[in-house]
Amino acid sequence: MEVVRLKSSKKIELIEITAKVFEFTRNYPEAKAVLIYVPHTTAGVLINENADPDVKRDLEAYLEQAVPKLPFRHLEGNSPAHVLSSLIGVSLSIPLEKGKPVLGTWQGIYFAEFDGPRERKVYLTVL
């Protein structure tokens, strides 16, 4: 298992981790899949386009507005981050072919911060 350590710089931020995942999986040419897991309740992981940086910016802007600050009961004040984490999800399973994640032409893998800035971890393991 590999632990990827990240630092976010904004409240909501998508940090591309595709290269880190490829770097890890290349050492496992016989593995069938990679599991990406985020052990945080105010963060997530997703796949989306990585060719046009405007897609990432648009998604960050949408996520900022998707869950408004309501009178949530959770006193810490970060309930929208918990909701976004639940909606996006905290794990991905991606098939591997000869040690490479099988992604679409324009796809990239992103760590999703919803309660930053913070230091975070992402766990990678092969199956």
Secondary structure as GFF3:
##gff-version 3
##sequence-region A 1 127
A	DSSP	beta_strand	2	7	.	.	.	ID=ss1
A	DSSP	beta_strand	13	16	.	.	.	ID=ss2
A	DSSP	alpha_helix	18	25	.	.	.	ID=ss3
A	DSSP	beta_strand	33	37	.	.	.	ID=ss4
A	DSSP	beta_strand	43	49	.	.	.	ID=ss5
A	DSSP	alpha_helix	53	66	.	.	.	ID=ss6
A	DSSP	alpha_helix	79	88	.	.	.	ID=ss7
A	DSSP	beta_strand	91	97	.	.	.	ID=ss8
A	DSSP	beta_strand	100	101	.	.	.	ID=ss9
A	DSSP	beta_strand	107	113	.	.	.	ID=ss10
A	DSSP	beta_strand	119	126	.	.	.	ID=ss11
###
